[in-house]
Amino acid sequence: MNADLPPAVAAYLRTATRLLLPGSGQPAHAELHANLHQAMLDHLTCGRTEPEAWATALRDFGPPWLTALGLARTHTLPLLLRLGLAAGVLGGAASALWTHNLATPPTHPPAHEARP
């Protein structure tokens, strides 16, 4: 992270990426930082000072907890759904194999069976 990043921006980034899994956290953190920085640059071109531009960019992005929920929905939920679907498929396959083994008739006929 940049040493010259304002503390409020660093805190926003930490809070906004708190709900992400380790694998998706760093890329989302970098993307969010880049978008915040671009918003700050946009406000600089409108004549604001750098601290004012950062504050306005943070206001534009909204509360960090709301951003955290949006990032989690985008980056974490699809992974959890894929894991849940894989567990369901594997569980269904195991169940089908288990019931198939229980329902398989014996390979030799019972001794009391009458033959024509």
Contact map, one row per residue, 1 for C-alpha under 8 A:
11101000000000000000000000000000000000000000000000000000000000000000000000000000000000000000000000000000000000000000
11111000000000000000000000000000000000000000000000000000000000000000000000000000000000000000000000000000000000000000
11111000000000000000000000000000000000000000000000000000000000000000000000000000000000000000000000000000000000000000
01111100000000000000000000000000000000000000000000000000000000000000000000000000000000000000000000000000000000000000
11111110110000000000000000000000000000000000000000000000000000000000000000000000000000000000000000000000000000000000
00011111110000000000000000000000000000000000000000000000000000000000000000000000000000000000000000000000000000000000
00001111111000000000000000000000000000000000000000000000000000000000000000000000000000000000000000000000000000000000
00000111111100000000000000000000000000000000000000000000000000000000000000000000000000000000000000000000000000000000
00001111111110000000000000000000000000000000000000000100010000000000000000000000000000000000000000000000000000000000
00001111111111000000000000000000000000000000000000000000000000000000000000000000000000000000000000000000000000000000
00000011111111100000000000000000000000000000000000000000000000000000000000000000000000000000000000000000000000000000
00000001111111110000000000000000000000000000000000000000010000010000000000000000000000000000000000000000000000000000
00000000111111111000000000001001100000000000000000000000000000010000000000000000000000000000000000000000000000000000
00000000011111111100000000000000000000000000000000000000000000000000000000000000000000000000000000000000000000000000
00000000001111111100000000000000000000000000000000000000000000011001000000000000000000000000000000000000000000000000
00000000000111111110000000000000000000000000000000000000000000011111101000000000000000000000000000000000000000000000
00000000000011111111000010011000000000000000000000000000000000000001001100000000000000000000000000000000000000000000
00000000000001111111000010000000000000000000000000000000000000000001000000000000000000000000000000000000000000000000
00000000000000011111100000000000000000000000000000000000000000000001101100000000000000000000000000000000000000000000
00000000000000001111110110000000000000000000000000000000000000000000001100110000000000000000000000000000000000000000
00000000000000000011111110000000000000000000000000000000000000000000000000010000000000000000000000000000000000000000
00000000000000000001111111000000000000000000000000000000000000000000000000000000000000000000000000000000000000000000
00000000000000000000111111000000000000000000000000000000000000000000000000000000000000000000000000000000000000000000
00000000000000000001111111110000000000000000000000000000000000000000000000110000000000000000000000000000000000000000
00000000000000001101111111111000000000000000000000000000000000000000000000000000000000000000000000000000000000000000
00000000000000000000011111111100000000000000000000000000000000000000000000000000000000000000000000000000000000000000
00000000000000000000000111111110000000000000000000000000000000000000000000000000000000000000000000000000000000000000
00000000000000001000000111111111000000000000000000000000000000000000001000000000000000000000000000000000000000000000
00000000000010001000000011111111100000000000000000000000000000000000000000000000000000000000000000000000000000000000
00000000000000000000000001111111110000000000000000000000000000000000000000000000000000000000000000000000000000000000
00000000000000000000000000111111111000000000000000000000000000000000000000000000000000000000000000000000000000000000
00000000000010000000000000011111111100000000000000000000000000000000000000000000000000000000000000000000000000000000
00000000000010000000000000001111111110000000000000000000000000000000000000000000000000000000000000000000000000000000
00000000000000000000000000000111111111000000000000000000000000000000000000000000000000000000000000000000000000000000
00000000000000000000000000000011111111100000000000000000000000000000000000000000000000000000000000000000000000000000
00000000000000000000000000000001111111110000000000000100110010000000000000000000000000000000000000000000000000000000
00000000000000000000000000000000111111111000000000000100100000000000000000000000000000000000000000000000000000000000
00000000000000000000000000000000011111111100000000000000000000000000000000000000000000000000000000000000000000000000
00000000000000000000000000000000001111111110000000001100100000000000000000000000000000000000000000000000000000000000
00000000000000000000000000000000000111111111000001001101100000000000000000000000000000000000000000000000000000000000
00000000000000000000000000000000000011111111100000001000000000000000000000000000000000000000000000000000000000000000
00000000000000000000000000000000000001111111110000001000000000000000000000000000000000000000000000000000000000000000
00000000000000000000000000000000000000111111111100001001100000000000000000000000000000000000000000000000000000000000
00000000000000000000000000000000000000011111111111001000000000000000000000000000000000000000000000000000000000000000
00000000000000000000000000000000000000001111111100000000000000000000000000000000000000000000000000000000000000000000
00000000000000000000000000000000000000000111111100000000000000000000000000000000000000000000000000000000000000000000
00000000000000000000000000000000000000000011111110000000000000000000000000000000000000000000000000000000000000000000
00000000000000000000000000000000000000000011111111011000000000000000000000000000000000000000000000000000000000000000
00000000000000000000000000000000000000000001001111111000000000000000000000000000000000000000000000000000000000000000
00000000000000000000000000000000000000010001000111111100000000000000000000000000000000000000000000000000000000000000
00000000000000000000000000000000000000000000000011111110000000000000000000000000000000000000000000000000000000000000
00000000000000000000000000000000000000000000000111111111000000000000000000000000000000000000000000000000000000000000
00000000000000000000000000000000000000111111000111111111100000000000000000000000000000000000000000000000000000000000
00000000100000000000000000000000000110110000000001111111110000000000000000000000000000000000000000000000000000000000
00000000000000000000000000000000000000000000000000111111111000000000000000000000000000000000000000000000000000000000
00000000000000000000000000000000000000010010000000011111111100000000000000000000000000000000000000000000000000000000
00000000000000000000000000000000000110110010000000001111111110000000000000000000000000000000000000000000000000000000
00000000100100000000000000000000000100000000000000000111111111000000000000000000000000000000000000000000000000000000
00000000000000000000000000000000000000000000000000000011111111100000000000000000000000000000000000000000000000000000
00000000000000000000000000000000000000000000000000000001111111000000000000000000000000000000000000000000000000000000
00000000000000000000000000000000000100000000000000000000111111110010000000000000000000000000000000000000000000000000
00000000000000000000000000000000000000000000000000000000011111110110000000000000000000000000000000000000000000000000
00000000000000000000000000000000000000000000000000000000001011111110000000000000000000000000000000000000000000000000
00000000000110110000000000000000000000000000000000000000000011111111000000000000000000000000000000000000000000000000
00000000000000110000000000000000000000000000000000000000000000111111100000000000000000000000000000000000000000000000
00000000000000010000000000000000000000000000000000000000000001111111110000000000000000000000000000000000000000000000
00000000000000010000000000000000000000000000000000000000000011111111111000000000000000000000000000000000000000000000
00000000000000111110000000000000000000000000000000000000000000011111111100000000000000000000000000000000000000000000
00000000000000010010000000000000000000000000000000000000000000001111111110000000000000000000000000000000000000000000
00000000000000000000000000000000000000000000000000000000000000000111111111000000000000000000000000000000000000000000
00000000000000011011000000010000000000000000000000000000000000000011111111110000000000000000000000000000000000000000
00000000000000001011000000000000000000000000000000000000000000000001111111111000000000000000000000000000000000000000
00000000000000000000000000000000000000000000000000000000000000000000111111111100000000000000000000000000000000000000
00000000000000000000000000000000000000000000000000000000000000000000011111111100000000000000000000000000000000000000
00000000000000000001000100000000000000000000000000000000000000000000001111111110000000000000000000000000000000000000
00000000000000000001100100000000000000000000000000000000000000000000001111111111000000000000000000000000000000000000
00000000000000000000000000000000000000000000000000000000000000000000000111111111100000000000000000000000000000000000
00000000000000000000000000000000000000000000000000000000000000000000000011111111110000000000000000000000000000000000
00000000000000000000000000000000000000000000000000000000000000000000000000111111111000000000000000000000000000000000
00000000000000000000000000000000000000000000000000000000000000000000000000011111111100000000000000000000000000000000
00000000000000000000000000000000000000000000000000000000000000000000000000001111111110000000000000000000000000000000
00000000000000000000000000000000000000000000000000000000000000000000000000000111111111000000000000000000000000000000
00000000000000000000000000000000000000000000000000000000000000000000000000000011111111100000000000000000000000000000
00000000000000000000000000000000000000000000000000000000000000000000000000000001111111110000000000000000000000000000
00000000000000000000000000000000000000000000000000000000000000000000000000000000111111111000000000000000000000000000
00000000000000000000000000000000000000000000000000000000000000000000000000000000011111111100000000000000000000000000
00000000000000000000000000000000000000000000000000000000000000000000000000000000001111111110000000000000000000000000
00000000000000000000000000000000000000000000000000000000000000000000000000000000000111111111000000000000000000000000
00000000000000000000000000000000000000000000000000000000000000000000000000000000000011111111100000000000000000000000
00000000000000000000000000000000000000000000000000000000000000000000000000000000000001111111110000000000000000000000
00000000000000000000000000000000000000000000000000000000000000000000000000000000000000111111111000000000000000000000
00000000000000000000000000000000000000000000000000000000000000000000000000000000000000011111111100000000000000000000
00000000000000000000000000000000000000000000000000000000000000000000000000000000000000001111111110000000000000000000
00000000000000000000000000000000000000000000000000000000000000000000000000000000000000000111111111000000000000000000
00000000000000000000000000000000000000000000000000000000000000000000000000000000000000000011111111100000000000000000
00000000000000000000000000000000000000000000000000000000000000000000000000000000000000000001111111110000000000000000
00000000000000000000000000000000000000000000000000000000000000000000000000000000000000000000111111111000000000000000
00000000000000000000000000000000000000000000000000000000000000000000000000000000000000000000011111111100000000000000
00000000000000000000000000000000000000000000000000000000000000000000000000000000000000000000001111111110000000000000
00000000000000000000000000000000000000000000000000000000000000000000000000000000000000000000000111111111000000000000
00000000000000000000000000000000000000000000000000000000000000000000000000000000000000000000000011111111000000000000
00000000000000000000000000000000000000000000000000000000000000000000000000000000000000000000000001111111000000000000
00000000000000000000000000000000000000000000000000000000000000000000000000000000000000000000000000111111100000000000
00000000000000000000000000000000000000000000000000000000000000000000000000000000000000000000000000011111110000000000
00000000000000000000000000000000000000000000000000000000000000000000000000000000000000000000000000000011111000000000
00000000000000000000000000000000000000000000000000000000000000000000000000000000000000000000000000000001111110000000
00000000000000000000000000000000000000000000000000000000000000000000000000000000000000000000000000000000111110000000
00000000000000000000000000000000000000000000000000000000000000000000000000000000000000000000000000000000011111000000
00000000000000000000000000000000000000000000000000000000000000000000000000000000000000000000000000000000011111101000
00000000000000000000000000000000000000000000000000000000000000000000000000000000000000000000000000000000000111111000
00000000000000000000000000000000000000000000000000000000000000000000000000000000000000000000000000000000000011111000
00000000000000000000000000000000000000000000000000000000000000000000000000000000000000000000000000000000000001111100
00000000000000000000000000000000000000000000000000000000000000000000000000000000000000000000000000000000000011111110
00000000000000000000000000000000000000000000000000000000000000000000000000000000000000000000000000000000000000011111
00000000000000000000000000000000000000000000000000000000000000000000000000000000000000000000000000000000000000001111
00000000000000000000000000000000000000000000000000000000000000000000000000000000000000000000000000000000000000000111
